[in-house]
Amino acid sequence: MDINDLRSLITVLGLLCFLAIVGWAYGKGSKKGFDEAANLPFADDDLDVTSKTSHPR
């Protein structure tokens, strides 16, 4: 086994890892979680504005 065999093996493993990540990202089971994460900036946070102000000491 020389360096070119090792390079080929690393390339194939990298491709398989990439395809696994793409399959996970576009799978049906991930859609719900991604949709919830996409709507987080629009979530209504019921924080009181006065609680964020600093109080003088």
N, CA, C and O atoms as a MOPAC input file, in Angstrom:
PM7 MOZYME 1SCF
protein

 N      0.85100 1    -1.17700 1     0.00000 1
 C      0.00000 1     0.00000 1     0.00000 1
 C      0.89900 1     1.24300 1     0.00000 1
 O      1.67900 1     1.46600 1     0.92600 1
 N      0.77000 1     2.02600 1    -1.04200 1
 C      1.57800 1     3.24000 1    -1.12100 1
 C      0.71500 1     4.47200 1    -0.84000 1
 O     -0.45700 1     4.35200 1    -0.48300 1
 N      1.29600 1     5.62800 1    -1.00300 1
 C      0.62700 1     6.87700 1    -0.64800 1
 C     -0.58900 1     7.13500 1    -1.53200 1
 O     -1.56400 1     7.73300 1    -1.07800 1
 N     -0.54500 1     6.69400 1    -2.78500 1
 C     -1.68000 1     6.91700 1    -3.68700 1
 C     -2.90000 1     6.09400 1    -3.28000 1
 O     -4.03200 1     6.54800 1    -3.44300 1
 N     -2.68200 1     4.89100 1    -2.75300 1
 C     -3.79400 1     4.09200 1    -2.24000 1
 C     -4.43000 1     4.76900 1    -1.03000 1
 O     -5.65200 1     4.78200 1    -0.89000 1
 N     -3.60300 1     5.32500 1    -0.16600 1
 C     -4.10000 1     6.03200 1     1.00500 1
 C     -4.89100 1     7.26700 1     0.59300 1
 O     -5.95000 1     7.53900 1     1.15700 1
 N     -4.38700 1     8.01600 1    -0.38400 1
 C     -5.10300 1     9.19000 1    -0.87800 1
 C     -6.44900 1     8.79900 1    -1.48200 1
 O     -7.44700 1     9.48800 1    -1.27000 1
 N     -6.48200 1     7.71400 1    -2.22200 1
 C     -7.73900 1     7.24400 1    -2.81200 1
 C     -8.73400 1     6.84000 1    -1.73200 1
 O     -9.92400 1     7.13900 1    -1.83200 1
 N     -8.25000 1     6.17100 1    -0.71500 1
 C     -9.10900 1     5.74900 1     0.39700 1
 C     -9.68300 1     6.95900 1     1.13100 1
 O    -10.87100 1     6.98100 1     1.45000 1
 N     -8.86000 1     7.95200 1     1.39800 1
 C     -9.31300 1     9.17000 1     2.07200 1
 C    -10.35300 1     9.89100 1     1.21600 1
 O    -11.33300 1    10.41300 1     1.74900 1
 N    -10.15200 1     9.92700 1    -0.11000 1
 C    -11.10300 1    10.57200 1    -1.00800 1
 C    -12.44400 1     9.86100 1    -0.98500 1
 O    -13.48800 1    10.51000 1    -0.92500 1
 N    -12.42800 1     8.55200 1    -1.03200 1
 C    -13.67000 1     7.77300 1    -1.00700 1
 C    -14.37700 1     7.94600 1     0.33400 1
 O    -15.59800 1     8.10400 1     0.36600 1
 N    -13.63600 1     7.91800 1     1.43800 1
 C    -14.24600 1     8.12800 1     2.74900 1
 C    -14.82900 1     9.53500 1     2.88200 1
 O    -15.89400 1     9.70900 1     3.47400 1
 N    -14.15100 1    10.52600 1     2.34400 1
 C    -14.67000 1    11.89600 1     2.35400 1
 C    -15.94700 1    12.01500 1     1.54900 1
 O    -16.88700 1    12.68600 1     1.97600 1
 N    -15.99700 1    11.37400 1     0.38800 1
 C    -17.20600 1    11.38200 1    -0.43800 1
 C    -18.36400 1    10.69800 1     0.28200 1
 O    -19.48900 1    11.19700 1     0.25100 1
 N    -18.10900 1     9.57600 1     0.92200 1
 C    -19.15800 1     8.87000 1     1.65000 1
 C    -19.66700 1     9.70200 1     2.82700 1
 O    -20.86700 1     9.72000 1     3.09900 1
 N    -18.77100 1    10.38400 1     3.51700 1
 C    -19.16300 1    11.25100 1     4.62200 1
 C    -20.01700 1    12.40600 1     4.11000 1
 O    -21.03400 1    12.74200 1     4.71700 1
 N    -19.61200 1    13.01400 1     3.00000 1
 C    -20.37800 1    14.10000 1     2.39700 1
 C    -21.77800 1    13.62900 1     1.99400 1
 O    -22.76200 1    14.31800 1     2.26100 1
 N    -21.87000 1    12.48800 1     1.36800 1
 C    -23.17300 1    11.95900 1     0.94800 1
 C    -24.05900 1    11.63100 1     2.15600 1
 O    -25.27600 1    11.80300 1     2.09800 1
 N    -23.45500 1    11.16400 1     3.23400 1
 C    -24.22200 1    10.88600 1     4.45000 1
 C    -24.78300 1    12.18100 1     5.04100 1
 O    -25.92900 1    12.20600 1     5.48800 1
 N    -24.00300 1    13.23900 1     5.04900 1
 C    -24.46800 1    14.52600 1     5.58100 1
 C    -25.57400 1    15.08900 1     4.70500 1
 O    -26.56400 1    15.60500 1     5.22400 1
 N    -25.42800 1    15.00000 1     3.38600 1
 C    -26.46600 1    15.47900 1     2.46900 1
 C    -27.74200 1    14.67000 1     2.65900 1
 O    -28.83700 1    15.23300 1     2.67300 1
 N    -27.61100 1    13.35900 1     2.80500 1
 C    -28.78200 1    12.51100 1     3.03900 1
 C    -29.48300 1    12.86100 1     4.34000 1
 O    -30.71200 1    12.86100 1     4.40000 1
 N    -28.72500 1    13.15700 1     5.37000 1
 C    -29.31000 1    13.54500 1     6.64800 1
 C    -30.00700 1    14.89200 1     6.54200 1
 O    -31.10600 1    15.06600 1     7.06700 1
 N    -29.37400 1    15.84800 1     5.86500 1
 C    -29.93000 1    17.19900 1     5.77200 1
 C    -31.21800 1    17.23100 1     4.96300 1
 O    -32.13100 1    17.99100 1     5.28700 1
 N    -31.30500 1    16.42800 1     3.92700 1
 C    -32.48500 1    16.43200 1     3.07200 1
 C    -33.46000 1    15.30800 1     3.38700 1
 O    -34.43400 1    15.11900 1     2.65900 1
 N    -33.22300 1    14.57000 1     4.44400 1
 C    -34.12000 1    13.48700 1     4.82800 1
 C    -35.42600 1    14.01700 1     5.39800 1
 O    -35.49700 1    15.15000 1     5.87300 1
 N    -36.44500 1    13.19200 1     5.34500 1
 C    -37.76800 1    13.59700 1     5.83400 1
 C    -37.77200 1    13.85500 1     7.33400 1
 O    -38.50100 1    14.73200 1     7.79600 1
 N    -36.99800 1    13.13400 1     8.09100 1
 C    -36.98000 1    13.28300 1     9.54300 1
 C    -36.38000 1    14.59400 1    10.02200 1
 O    -36.67200 1    15.03000 1    11.13600 1
 N    -35.55500 1    15.22700 1     9.21400 1
 C    -34.88800 1    16.46400 1     9.62600 1
 C    -35.70700 1    17.70600 1     9.31500 1
 O    -35.42200 1    18.77500 1     9.85400 1
 N    -36.69800 1    17.59300 1     8.47600 1
 C    -37.44700 1    18.77100 1     8.03600 1
 C    -38.12200 1    19.50200 1     9.19000 1
 O    -38.09600 1    20.73200 1     9.23400 1
 N    -38.71600 1    18.78100 1    10.10900 1
 C    -39.42100 1    19.42200 1    11.21900 1
 C    -38.45800 1    20.24100 1    12.08000 1
 O    -38.76100 1    21.38100 1    12.43400 1
 N    -37.33200 1    19.68400 1    12.40900 1
 C    -36.35000 1    20.39400 1    13.22700 1
 C    -35.79200 1    21.62000 1    12.53300 1
 O    -35.59800 1    22.66100 1    13.16100 1
 N    -35.53300 1    21.50100 1    11.23700 1
 C    -35.01700 1    22.64600 1    10.48300 1
 C    -36.07700 1    23.73000 1    10.34300 1
 O    -35.75000 1    24.91600 1    10.38800 1
 N    -37.33500 1    23.34900 1    10.17500 1
 C    -38.40800 1    24.34300 1    10.09100 1
 C    -38.55400 1    25.10500 1    11.41200 1
 O    -38.75400 1    26.32000 1    11.41400 1
 N    -38.45400 1    24.39100 1    12.52000 1
 C    -38.52600 1    25.05100 1    13.82700 1
 C    -37.34800 1    25.99800 1    14.03000 1
 O    -37.51900 1    27.10100 1    14.55000 1
 N    -36.16000 1    25.57500 1    13.62400 1
 C    -34.98200 1    26.42700 1    13.77100 1
 C    -35.07600 1    27.65800 1    12.86500 1
 O    -34.60400 1    28.73600 1    13.23000 1
 N    -35.68000 1    27.50000 1    11.69500 1
 C    -35.81300 1    28.63600 1    10.77600 1
 C    -36.77900 1    29.68100 1    11.32000 1
 O    -36.64600 1    30.86200 1    10.99900 1
 N    -37.73900 1    29.27500 1    12.13000 1
 C    -38.72600 1    30.20600 1    12.65900 1
 C    -38.34400 1    30.79200 1    14.02000 1
 O    -39.10000 1    31.59400 1    14.56900 1
 N    -37.21100 1    30.41800 1    14.56800 1
 C    -36.79400 1    30.93900 1    15.86500 1
 C    -36.65400 1    32.46400 1    15.89800 1
 O    -37.03900 1    33.07100 1    16.89700 1
 N    -36.12600 1    33.10900 1    14.86100 1
 C    -36.02800 1    34.57600 1    14.93100 1
 C    -37.38700 1    35.26700 1    15.00600 1
 O    -37.47200 1    36.40600 1    15.46300 1
 N    -38.43700 1    34.60200 1    14.57000 1
 C    -39.76600 1    35.20300 1    14.56900 1
 C    -40.58700 1    34.82500 1    15.79400 1
 O    -41.74200 1    35.23400 1    15.92000 1
 N    -40.00000 1    34.05100 1    16.69300 1
 C    -40.71800 1    33.61300 1    17.88600 1
 C    -40.97600 1    34.80500 1    18.79600 1
 O    -40.15000 1    35.71100 1    18.90500 1
 N    -42.11800 1    34.79100 1    19.43800 1
 C    -42.48900 1    35.87900 1    20.33800 1
 C    -41.88900 1    35.59100 1    21.70100 1
 O    -42.30100 1    34.65700 1    22.39000 1
 N    -40.92600 1    36.38900 1    22.07800 1
 C    -40.35500 1    36.21800 1    23.40500 1
 C    -41.01900 1    37.22300 1    24.34000 1
 O    -40.96500 1    38.43000 1    24.10700 1
 N    -41.62900 1    36.72900 1    25.36900 1
 C    -42.40900 1    37.54800 1    26.29400 1
 C    -41.53700 1    38.12400 1    27.39700 1
 O    -41.85800 1    37.99300 1    28.57900 1
 N    -40.45300 1    38.75200 1    27.02200 1
 C    -39.56600 1    39.36300 1    28.01300 1
 C    -40.02800 1    40.78600 1    28.29500 1
 O    -40.48300 1    41.50000 1    27.40100 1
 N    -39.90300 1    41.16900 1    29.52600 1
 C    -40.25400 1    42.52500 1    29.92000 1
 C    -39.10100 1    43.45700 1    29.54500 1
 O    -37.94400 1    43.17200 1    29.85600 1
 N    -39.41000 1    44.54200 1    28.89400 1
 C    -38.37700 1    45.46600 1    28.43400 1
 C    -37.66000 1    46.10200 1    29.62000 1
 O    -36.46100 1    46.36800 1    29.53900 1
 N    -38.36000 1    46.34700 1    30.70300 1
 C    -37.73800 1    47.00500 1    31.84900 1
 C    -36.73100 1    46.10400 1    32.55100 1
 O    -35.85900 1    46.60200 1    33.26300 1
 N    -36.82900 1    44.81300 1    32.37300 1
 C    -35.87800 1    43.91500 1    33.02400 1
 C    -34.51900 1    43.96700 1    32.35400 1
 O    -33.53400 1    43.51900 1    32.94000 1
 N    -34.43500 1    44.50500 1    31.13500 1
 C    -33.16500 1    44.59900 1    30.44100 1
 C    -32.41000 1    45.87600 1    30.76400 1
 O    -31.22200 1    45.98100 1    30.45700 1
 N    -33.06700 1    46.83900 1    31.36900 1
 C    -32.37900 1    48.09000 1    31.66700 1
 C    -31.53000 1    47.92300 1    32.90900 1
 O    -31.83400 1    47.11400 1    33.78600 1
 N    -30.48000 1    48.68800 1    32.97000 1
 C    -29.60200 1    48.59200 1    34.13900 1
 C    -30.12000 1    49.52200 1    35.23600 1
 O    -30.61600 1    50.61500 1    34.95900 1
 N    -30.00100 1    49.08500 1    36.43800 1
 C    -30.45700 1    49.86600 1    37.58300 1
 C    -29.26700 1    50.58600 1    38.20400 1
 O    -28.21700 1    49.97000 1    38.38800 1
 N    -29.39500 1    51.85700 1    38.53100 1
 C    -28.27700 1    52.57400 1    39.15600 1
 C    -28.02200 1    52.04100 1    40.55500 1
 O    -28.95000 1    51.63000 1    41.25300 1
 N    -26.77900 1    52.04900 1    40.95200 1
 C    -26.41400 1    51.52600 1    42.26300 1
 C    -26.14300 1    52.59800 1    43.22500 1
 O    -25.82100 1    52.32200 1    44.38100 1

